[in-house]
Amino acid sequence: MVQTIPNGVKSMGTRRVVFIPGGVADLDAITVAEVTSGENVSCYLTRAGGFEVGGEQQTITDSRYCSAQDFEIPGTKQKTLQTQYTFNLGDPLQDEARLALVEGTKGTIVHFLQKDEDDDTFEADDWYEAVNVECGEQSVVAVEDNAMDRIRQKLFVQSNWVQFKQLVAGTP
């Protein structure tokens, strides 16, 4: 028997992140117009630690009187999102992430998957995952040798995290 190994898709350079202040009408059907109105912060995010999704799911123990075995069922879930991005105080046109992600600002983060590395436009059928967030405090990263000035910032998750959706052509 011959084993077939499916093709993989590289992740480096193929992700984009757009912040849409105020949010979108429907996380499950984000429109091209909504994304285009947002701030593309992709090239501000650092590769290491720039877009860190975390989370955990609790376990509910299901212990039955008639069994010597304890069973498990899924419990509550929590998603977290930490960002890290560059900033440039001397040029507002080169400081868009810091200016868009002001503490207390609410909006939608749209994380695009498997975009061509040279593609900075968005169109119907692009794959994404998205979540509504509130921006936390912007904290300047300590000085490091051979490093860019960066900000670390928690984005507080405020909705269900939707995954594997595709942009729609319509208007919001």
Solvent accessible surface area in square Angstrom, and as a share of the most:
residue,aa,sasa,rsa
1,M,237,1.06
2,V,135,0.77
3,Q,148,0.66
4,T,117,0.68
5,I,141,0.71
6,P,112,0.70
7,N,151,0.77
8,G,74,0.71
9,V,92,0.53
10,K,125,0.53
11,S,60,0.39
12,M,118,0.53
13,G,33,0.31
14,T,9,0.05
15,R,107,0.39
16,R,13,0.05
17,V,7,0.04
18,V,1,0.00
19,F,0,0.00
20,I,7,0.04
21,P,71,0.45
22,G,74,0.71
23,G,23,0.23
24,V,28,0.16
25,A,83,0.65
26,D,69,0.36
27,L,25,0.13
28,D,73,0.38
29,A,37,0.29
30,I,0,0.00
31,T,8,0.04
32,V,34,0.20
33,A,46,0.35
34,E,12,0.05
35,V,2,0.01
36,T,98,0.57
37,S,85,0.55
38,G,19,0.18
39,E,52,0.23
40,N,51,0.26
41,V,1,0.01
42,S,19,0.12
43,C,123,0.73
44,Y,30,0.11
45,L,29,0.14
46,T,30,0.18
47,R,198,0.72
48,A,81,0.63
49,G,16,0.16
50,G,1,0.01
51,F,42,0.18
52,E,80,0.36
53,V,61,0.35
54,G,31,0.30
55,G,52,0.50
56,E,108,0.48
57,Q,89,0.40
58,Q,93,0.41
59,T,78,0.46
60,I,86,0.43
61,T,84,0.49
62,D,29,0.15
63,S,73,0.47
64,R,136,0.50
65,Y,230,0.87
66,C,125,0.75
67,S,40,0.26
68,A,120,0.93
69,Q,111,0.49
70,D,87,0.45
71,F,85,0.36
72,E,133,0.60
73,I,85,0.43
74,P,103,0.65
75,G,15,0.14
76,T,104,0.61
77,K,155,0.66
78,Q,113,0.50
79,K,78,0.33
80,T,44,0.25
81,L,1,0.00
82,Q,47,0.21
83,T,3,0.02
84,Q,19,0.08
85,Y,0,0.00
86,T,32,0.19
87,F,28,0.12
88,N,64,0.33
89,L,126,0.63
90,G,73,0.71
91,D,50,0.26
92,P,88,0.55
93,L,133,0.66
94,Q,101,0.45
95,D,1,0.00
96,E,58,0.26
97,A,0,0.00
98,R,63,0.23
99,L,83,0.41
100,A,19,0.15
101,L,2,0.01
102,V,76,0.44
103,E,107,0.48
104,G,40,0.39
105,T,38,0.22
106,K,115,0.49
107,G,4,0.04
108,T,0,0.00
109,I,3,0.02
110,V,0,0.00
111,H,12,0.06
112,F,0,0.00
113,L,27,0.13
114,Q,111,0.49
115,K,10,0.04
116,D,96,0.50
117,E,100,0.45
118,D,129,0.67
119,D,40,0.21
120,D,90,0.47
121,T,90,0.52
122,F,26,0.11
123,E,103,0.46
124,A,40,0.31
125,D,93,0.48
126,D,21,0.11
127,W,117,0.41
128,Y,0,0.00
129,E,18,0.08
130,A,1,0.01
131,V,1,0.00
132,N,49,0.25
133,V,1,0.01
134,E,47,0.21
135,C,2,0.01
136,G,6,0.05
137,E,116,0.52
138,Q,52,0.23
139,S,53,0.34
140,V,99,0.57
141,V,29,0.16
142,A,82,0.63
143,V,147,0.84
144,E,90,0.41
145,D,133,0.69
146,N,162,0.83
147,A,47,0.36
148,M,138,0.62
149,D,85,0.44
150,R,27,0.10
151,I,4,0.02
152,R,72,0.26
153,Q,1,0.01
154,K,71,0.30
155,L,0,0.00
156,F,95,0.40
157,V,42,0.24
158,Q,93,0.41
159,S,35,0.23
160,N,127,0.65
161,W,32,0.11
162,V,20,0.12
163,Q,83,0.37
164,F,135,0.56
165,K,64,0.27
166,Q,65,0.29
167,L,3,0.01
168,V,59,0.34
169,A,81,0.62
170,G,39,0.38
171,T,113,0.66
172,P,101,0.64
